[in-house]
Structure formats: structure tokens, C-alpha cells
């Protein structure tokens, strides 16, 4: 098995040109901008869902609203902002919403 060398001695025999470094920096900047653009798009989608009162996380849809959830409402969890004891959190069990 080959011995592991520290980075500096391993690179000391390489002739690195400034154009190589410029290419590397350009590549890293491009990669960073792509990642940041994707992250920004995901964050905007997340915030948009929050503002609309519906958020899907890992296949589970959480909806926030007032009043009893309609039977046809698509989702798995409903948080009722105007509910009381036993009527604030609803979980979809089968085709029915059940207050918890």
C-alpha cells in the first residue's frame, strides 16, 4: 500500500500554472452558483407553500386553515387555527378527518 503524503510535498513536484488556478476558480464559482440557484428555488417553493397554508414534507401534506376540514381536502394533517380542545389538530384516517 502506498504511503499517504502531506498535500504540500505531494504537489511540490507539480507545475501549477496560473491559468489552471483560474480554471479551478471558475469551475468552483460556477458550481457554487448552480447550487445556490437550486437552493434558492427550493426555498422559494417552501415559503410559497407556507404562505398558501399547505406544506408537503416527505410525502405528508400539512394544511393550515379555519373551520372543520372538508372531506375532499387532500392531505394527511390539518391544523385548525380557530379550534379548541380536540378540534385543533386533525389527522386523515382513511377517508375521514379525525380531531385529536
Secondary structure by P-SEA (a helix, b strand, c coil): cbbbbccccccccccccaaaaaaaaaaaaaaaaaaaaaaaaaaaaaaaaaaacccccccbbbbbbcccccccccccbbbbcccccccccccccccccccc
